Amino acid sequence: MSWNMEKIYTNASEIAGYLGLTDEEERQMQEILERYPMAVPEYYLSLIDREDPNDPIRRMCIPSLTETDMSGEFDTSGEADNTVQTGLQHKYVQTALILSTNRCAMYCRHCFRKRLVGLDDAETAKNFEAMMNYVAEHKELTNVLVSGGDSFMMSNRMIKRYLDALTEMEHLDLIRFGTRVPVVFPDRVLKDRELQDIFRQYADKKQIYIVSQFNHPRELTWQAREVIRIFRKMGIIFKNQTVLLKGVNDDPQVMGQLLRELTAAGVVPYYIFQCRPVRGVKNQFQVPLERGVRIVDEAKNMQNGQGKCIRYCMSTPKGKIEILGQLPDGQMLFKFNQAKDSSDASRLFAMQLEPGQCWLS
C-alpha cells in the first residue's frame, strides 16, 4: 500500500462505531463538521485510547461540542496584514513565510488557521514564480519557511520545485519546512522513497530544517521516530514547536516527558506556544498564562541542558512575545523574541494580568 492510499476519516458516521458514539452524539458531531471539517488518518485514529473519553489524542483530532463557541478571532497574529502577495507573508525582516497549500493530512482541532480548513486554495501559493522572484529580490531574507496547510502534503514535484529554486539563492542561510506529517501520517515519508531521495539530493546544497509539532509523548511512536531518524541521517535538522493545550499537555509531568523524549530522539524543542484565541478553539484549548508559565517552568526543570533551550511564547500581530514569568509584585514579565517593528526588538515589559487571562490584547 502506498502512503496516499491510507484511509482518511472525514464523516461522523465513519468513526461512530469505532468511538462508541450514540446516535445523538453522531448527529451533533456531523453538525459541527458542516462548519469545521474533520480529517483523521487511520494511523492517528489508532493512537486513541477508546476507553478514555478525555483521551488527549482524541481531543486533538475528534470534534467537540465546544467548537461551536464563536468567541475569539479568526486571524490572531495579523497574517492578512503581512501578506505581500497571494500565499507569501513577510512579517519579520529575515523570514519569508510561504503558505504552500491548504491541504493537511489531519485537521487538528486546535489549528490557528482554522478559518482556512476545507476551503479551496485562495490563500495558497498559486503564483510560484512571483513568490520566488520576491524572495530572490529581497536580500535581507536569510530563511524561508515553507508551510501551509502542511508542506509535506504537496506533491513531490512541487516540493522539488521549491527546493530547486530556494537552494540556489545565495542570500538564504537555510530553508524550513513546517509539517505535522511525521506526527499524524508518517507513512507519507516512510513509504515514499522518492520523497526521501528528493530531500537527500538537496540536503548538501543548503541547510534544511524540518519543523514539526509533537504535543504529547504518545505521538512519538516508533514510526514517528523512524521519520526523524531518516531525515537526521541526511544532515537535516529536526525541530519541534509544541502548543500548550488544555486537556492534552497542560501537566508538567506530561510536558516534561515530551521534551525529554524529543531530545532523546534527536529533536530540538525550541518553542512552546500559547494556544491562540481562535474561534472554535479558544475556550476549548487555552490555558491561563499564570498557570502556563508554571507548567513550562516545572517541565523545563526536569530537563538536562539540551531540553532547557525551550521558550514559552505567543504569536501576536506585533511579534513573537516570550512569557518569562511572574515578578514578586504579581505582574507577568514579557519580552519580544521577534518583533515586526524594530522599536519593539528585545523590549521587556510587565503587565498585571486579570484572573484567568490567556492572551494579551
C-alpha positions in Angstrom: 0.0 0.0 0.0 1.4 3.4 -0.9 1.2 6.3 1.5 -1.6 8.1 -0.3 -3.9 5.1 -0.1 -4.3 5.2 3.7 -7.8 5.8 4.8 -8.7 9.3 6.0 -11.9 9.6 8.1 -14.0 12.7 7.3 -17.5 11.8 8.4 -19.0 11.2 11.8 -20.7 8.0 10.6 -17.3 6.5 9.7 -16.0 6.8 13.3 -19.2 6.5 15.3 -18.8 2.7 15.8 -15.1 2.9 16.5 -15.5 5.5 19.2 -18.8 4.2 20.6 -20.8 7.3 19.8 -24.6 7.4 20.4 -26.9 8.4 17.6 -27.3 11.9 19.1 -23.5 12.4 19.5 -23.1 11.3 15.9 -25.7 13.8 14.8 -24.2 16.7 16.8 -20.7 15.9 15.5 -21.9 15.9 11.9 -23.4 19.4 12.5 -20.0 20.6 13.7 -18.4 19.2 10.6 -20.6 21.4 8.4 -18.6 24.3 9.8 -15.2 22.8 10.7 -14.4 19.7 8.6 -12.7 16.6 10.1 -9.8 14.6 8.6 -8.2 11.9 10.6 -5.7 9.4 9.1 -6.3 5.8 10.1 -2.8 5.7 11.7 -3.6 8.6 14.1 -7.1 7.3 14.9 -5.4 4.1 16.1 -3.5 6.1 18.7 -6.7 7.0 20.6 -7.4 5.2 23.9 -11.1 4.4 23.2 -11.7 3.7 26.9 -10.9 7.2 27.9 -13.4 9.9 26.8 -10.9 12.6 27.7 -8.0 11.0 25.8 -5.5 13.7 24.7 -5.0 12.2 21.3 -8.8 12.2 20.8 -9.0 15.9 21.8 -6.6 16.9 19.1 -8.4 15.1 16.2 -12.1 14.5 17.1 -14.6 17.4 17.1 -16.0 18.5 20.4 -19.3 20.4 21.0 -17.2 23.3 22.4 -16.2 24.1 18.9 -19.5 25.8 18.4 -18.3 28.6 20.7 -17.7 31.5 18.3 -15.8 33.8 20.8 -12.3 34.8 19.7 -10.9 35.8 16.4 -10.1 34.2 13.1 -6.7 35.8 12.4 -4.9 36.2 15.8 -1.4 37.2 14.6 -2.2 39.6 11.8 -1.4 37.3 8.9 -3.6 39.2 6.5 -1.6 42.4 7.2 1.7 40.7 6.5 0.7 39.1 3.2 2.7 40.7 0.4 1.2 38.6 -2.3 -1.0 35.5 -2.6 0.5 32.8 -0.3 3.5 34.8 0.8 3.9 36.6 4.1 6.8 38.8 5.2 6.4 39.8 8.8 9.9 39.6 10.1 12.8 41.2 8.3 14.8 38.0 7.8 12.0 35.5 7.2 9.5 34.8 4.4 6.6 32.5 5.1 5.0 30.6 2.2 1.6 29.1 2.6 2.3 26.4 0.0 -1.0 24.5 0.3 -4.2 24.4 2.3 -4.1 20.6 2.4 -3.3 18.8 5.7 -3.0 15.1 6.5 -5.2 15.8 9.6 -7.3 18.8 10.6 -6.1 19.4 14.1 -8.9 20.7 16.3 -6.7 23.4 17.8 -5.5 24.8 14.4 -4.9 28.5 14.4 -5.6 28.6 10.7 -9.0 27.0 11.3 -10.5 29.7 9.0 -8.8 28.0 6.0 -9.6 24.4 6.7 -11.6 22.8 4.0 -11.5 25.8 1.7 -10.0 26.0 -1.8 -6.5 27.3 -2.4 -7.4 31.0 -2.4 -4.7 31.8 0.2 -2.1 29.4 -1.0 0.8 29.6 -3.4 -0.6 29.7 -6.9 1.9 32.2 -8.1 5.1 30.2 -7.6 7.3 32.3 -9.9 6.2 35.6 -8.4 7.0 34.3 -4.9 10.4 33.1 -5.9 11.1 36.4 -7.6 10.1 38.2 -4.4 12.5 36.1 -2.3 15.3 36.5 -4.8 15.0 40.3 -4.8 14.8 40.7 -1.0 18.4 40.1 0.0 17.5 40.9 3.6 15.8 37.5 3.8 18.1 34.8 5.4 15.5 32.0 5.5 12.2 30.8 4.1 9.6 28.8 5.9 7.5 26.6 3.6 4.3 25.9 5.5 0.6 25.6 4.8 -1.6 23.7 5.5 1.1 21.1 5.6 4.1 21.5 3.3 4.5 17.7 3.1 1.1 17.3 1.6 2.3 19.0 -1.6 3.2 16.7 -4.5 6.8 15.5 -4.7 7.1 17.5 -7.9 6.2 20.8 -6.0 8.5 20.0 -3.1 11.3 19.5 -5.5 10.4 22.7 -7.3 10.7 24.7 -4.1 14.0 23.1 -3.1 15.4 23.6 -6.6 14.6 27.3 -6.6 15.5 28.1 -2.9 18.7 26.2 -2.6 20.2 28.3 -5.5 19.6 31.6 -3.6 22.9 32.5 -2.0 21.5 35.0 0.5 19.4 32.3 2.1 21.2 30.5 5.0 18.6 27.8 5.4 15.2 26.5 4.3 12.5 25.3 6.7 9.5 23.0 6.1 6.6 23.2 8.5 4.8 19.9 8.7 2.9 17.7 11.1 3.1 14.7 8.7 5.7 12.9 10.9 3.3 13.1 13.8 -0.1 12.2 12.2 0.8 10.5 8.9 4.4 9.1 9.0 3.8 6.7 6.0 3.9 9.8 3.8 7.7 9.6 4.4 8.3 6.0 5.3 6.6 4.6 2.2 7.8 7.2 -0.3 11.4 6.7 -1.3 11.1 9.3 -4.0 10.4 12.0 -1.3 13.3 10.8 0.8 15.6 10.9 -2.3 14.5 14.5 -3.1 15.5 15.7 0.3 18.7 13.7 0.2 19.5 15.4 -3.1 19.2 18.9 -1.7 20.4 18.4 1.9 24.0 19.1 0.8 23.2 22.2 -1.1 21.6 24.2 1.7 20.9 23.6 5.3 17.3 22.2 5.6 15.3 22.2 8.8 12.1 20.3 9.4 9.8 21.9 12.0 7.1 19.7 13.3 4.6 19.7 16.2 4.6 16.9 18.7 2.2 17.8 21.5 2.1 14.6 23.6 4.5 11.8 24.3 2.2 9.2 22.8 2.7 10.8 19.4 6.3 9.8 19.5 5.7 6.3 18.1 8.3 4.1 16.5 7.0 5.2 13.1 7.5 8.9 14.0 10.9 8.2 15.4 11.9 6.4 12.2 10.9 9.5 10.2 13.1 11.6 12.4 16.0 9.2 12.0 15.7 9.2 8.2 16.0 13.0 8.0 18.7 13.2 10.6 20.9 10.8 8.6 20.7 13.3 5.7 22.0 16.1 7.9 18.6 17.7 8.1 17.9 19.3 11.5 14.6 18.4 13.1 13.0 20.9 15.4 9.7 21.0 17.3 7.1 23.6 18.2 4.7 22.4 20.9 1.3 24.1 21.6 0.2 24.2 25.2 -3.2 22.7 25.1 -5.8 22.2 27.9 -6.5 18.5 28.4 -3.6 17.5 26.3 -0.3 18.6 27.8 -1.2 21.1 30.5 0.6 19.0 33.1 4.3 19.5 34.0 4.9 15.7 34.0 3.4 15.2 30.5 5.2 18.3 29.1 8.4 17.3 30.8 8.2 13.8 29.4 7.6 15.1 25.9 10.6 17.5 26.0 12.8 14.7 27.3 11.7 12.2 24.7 12.1 14.7 21.9 15.7 15.5 22.8 16.5 11.8 23.2 15.1 11.2 19.7 17.4 14.0 18.3 14.7 16.6 18.0 15.4 20.2 19.2 12.3 21.5 21.1 12.5 25.3 20.7 9.1 26.7 21.3 6.1 26.0 23.5 3.3 28.2 22.0 0.4 29.7 24.0 -2.7 28.5 22.2 -4.2 31.3 20.2 -7.7 32.7 20.9 -9.1 31.4 17.6 -12.8 30.9 17.1 -13.8 27.4 17.8 -10.5 26.8 19.7 -10.2 29.5 22.4 -12.4 28.1 25.2 -11.6 24.5 24.3 -7.8 24.6 24.5 -6.5 27.8 26.0 -4.6 27.7 29.4 -4.3 30.8 31.6 -0.9 32.4 31.3 -0.1 32.3 35.0 -0.7 28.6 35.0 1.0 28.1 31.7 4.3 29.6 32.8 4.3 27.4 35.9 3.7 24.3 33.7 6.6 25.3 31.4 9.0 26.1 34.2 8.3 22.8 36.0 8.7 20.9 32.8 12.0 22.7 32.0 13.3 21.9 35.5 13.0 18.2 34.6 15.4 18.6 31.6 19.1 18.5 31.1 20.8 21.4 29.4 19.6 20.3 25.9 16.0 20.5 26.8 16.2 23.8 28.6 16.5 25.9 25.4 12.7 25.9 25.0 10.9 29.2 25.0 7.3 29.8 26.1 5.9 32.3 23.5 2.8 33.7 21.9 2.5 35.0 18.3 0.7 38.3 18.2 0.3 40.9 15.4 3.2 42.8 16.9 5.5 39.9 17.0 6.6 36.8 18.9 6.4 37.5 22.7 8.2 35.4 25.2 6.4 34.8 28.5 9.2 35.0 31.1 7.5 34.6 34.4 5.9 36.3 37.4 7.6 39.1 39.3 7.4 39.4 43.1 4.7 42.1 42.8 2.5 39.7 40.8 3.0 41.2 37.4 3.9 39.0 34.5 7.2 39.7 32.7 7.3 39.5 28.9 10.0 40.1 26.2 9.8 40.4 22.4 11.6 37.4 21.0 10.8 38.7 17.5 9.2 42.0 16.5 7.5 43.3 13.5 8.6 46.9 14.4 12.3 47.3 15.1 11.4 49.7 18.0 10.0 46.6 19.8 13.0 44.4 19.3 14.0 42.7 22.5 11.8 45.0 24.5 10.9 43.9 28.0 7.5 44.8 29.6 5.4 43.8 32.6 1.7 43.5 32.9 -0.8 42.9 35.7 -3.0 40.1 34.3 -6.6 39.5 35.1 -7.5 36.2 36.8 -7.6 33.5 34.1 -6.2 35.8 31.4 -5.0 33.7 28.4 -3.8 36.3 25.9 -2.6 39.9 25.5 -5.0 42.3 23.9 
